[in-house]
Amino acid sequence: MTIRKKAGLAVLAAALFAAAALLAWRLWPHSLENITQIDSSRYTGVSAVLLADDDDMIPGGDFYSLPRSREHLEPILKILEGTGYRQDFRNLLPWPVTLVNLNDGDSASIRLVCGETGEDVSLSADGGGMVLLPAEDGFRIYHLTDKSVSEKLAAYLKQNGQFQGE
């Protein structure tokens, strides 16, 4: 085998290895604790808003709010911890991701309050299973391994939130 063929095989093997590593990175699920870097036992409260996007409603949908409370913390954490979070390839970009559209169904914004340290965690989710987590200059993007979590979260906020419609 010539040196040229060996070099070509080495380049091909390196490319295949890099592609496999990238795919494994993208598909490997992370826990809520892993992506927020805060243990769930440190949260002291939660607040949330939901923009419901039902077919029969006016454009923009109805709005539900869940004021800050400790009462709803455990059920919302149970919903959020009931799935894994997979990285998005845009998290690898060398510049910050500053614009992402969450426009697939109901959109929820949740704030997990960490009272003693002030390390509150905000995250936004849409009906398509995309989750945004604020980062230094923009957002980190994740995809839910169980997309029904978005529906469960929306149903919980519709049932327990305060309707802000007409």
Buried (B, 14 or more C-beta within 10 A) or exposed (E): EEEEEEEEEEEEEEEEEEEEEEEEEBEEBBEBEEBBEBEBEBBBBBBBBBBBBEEEEEEEBBBBBBEEEEEBBEBBBEBBEBBBBBBBEEBEEEEEBEEBEBEBBBBBBBBBBBEEEEBBBEBBBBBBBBBBBEEEEBBBBBBBBEBEBBBBBBEBBBEBBEEEEE
